[in-house]
Amino acid sequence: MMSPALGVPLGVILESRIRHFSPDLVLGIGPFHWLPRPVFEMVRAIPGRPPVIAWVGDTFGEEAAAVANLFDVVAYTDTGLQARHNQFGFRSTSAYVPLAAVRSTRSRLVAERDRIPSLAFVASESAQRRRLLAQIAEPIALFGPDWRRAEGLEHHGRDGRRINQTQLSHVYRSYMGSLNISNELNVINGLNQRHFAPYVEGAFVVTDMMADIERCFDLKTEILSYWDADELSATQDELRRYPSKGRAIANAGRRRVLANHTYANRLDTLAELVGIGSRC
């Protein structure tokens, strides 16, 4: 969280930029937690200002009303968070706008024969994730510094480096599939970037079942899901015996992501929420 003392100076800077550039809309990413409220109070008070939208993907409490009500629209990456907004009676309009993927600048995918035939999981550690992984016998490649101190996961390959965006893309290009386990600390129904980004690099996704999945993917053809460790293990076994299934999921999921789930798509959606057209 940024110091509240910086709110007014930042607000002055942002107000000046808005007046100079005359944007079609102002988008605040995750504003409930990291930017001081005076920033948005000053933006909202600009005469003839553009629409102001928040895009929120983390959990929050009733105290977020002080910031949420400064926006014309608050878009949530999780329908559970949107329901919380409505339950708390926030005055701003709410909407569901999920996360997305960045298009790759590469024209060619890595060939299947050059990929490691297993799942990779790039994520921070959490109790739920650790419990599930401890029940999985087939090795999964774990990436991220938190896994270095996780006990009981010695059979999984663990890369303890911090992974930047370039390295993340390399991981997804190097493995056949990407595992997803939701973080119980900040998700209710929603999808995270691991549901979208692997497809851009040609990897399929195996994810725990979340309520919002069917809003973004066809469960039969575009993504693989599981309810518990036994079902995940069975899915791993099936993919090992029938690799063509993984290839089909990767291809169909990639088509869906590139057509409907890029950040350009999301900008169009956000613009439509306030009645303007995107310039993407």
ABEGO torsion letter per residue (X at the ends): XBBAAAAAAAAAAAAAAAAAAGBABBBBBGAAAABBAAAAAAAAABBGBBBBBBBBABBBBAAAAAAAAABABBBBABAAAAAAAAAAGBABBBBBBBBBBBBBABABBBBAAABBBBBBBBBBBBAAAAAAAAABABBBBBBEAAAAABBGAAABBBBABBBBAAAAAAAAAABABBBBBBBAAABAABBBAAAAAAAAAGBBBBBBBBAAAAAABBAAAABBBBABAAAAAAAAAAAAABAAAAAAAAAAAAAAAAAAABAAAAAAAAAAAAGBBBAX
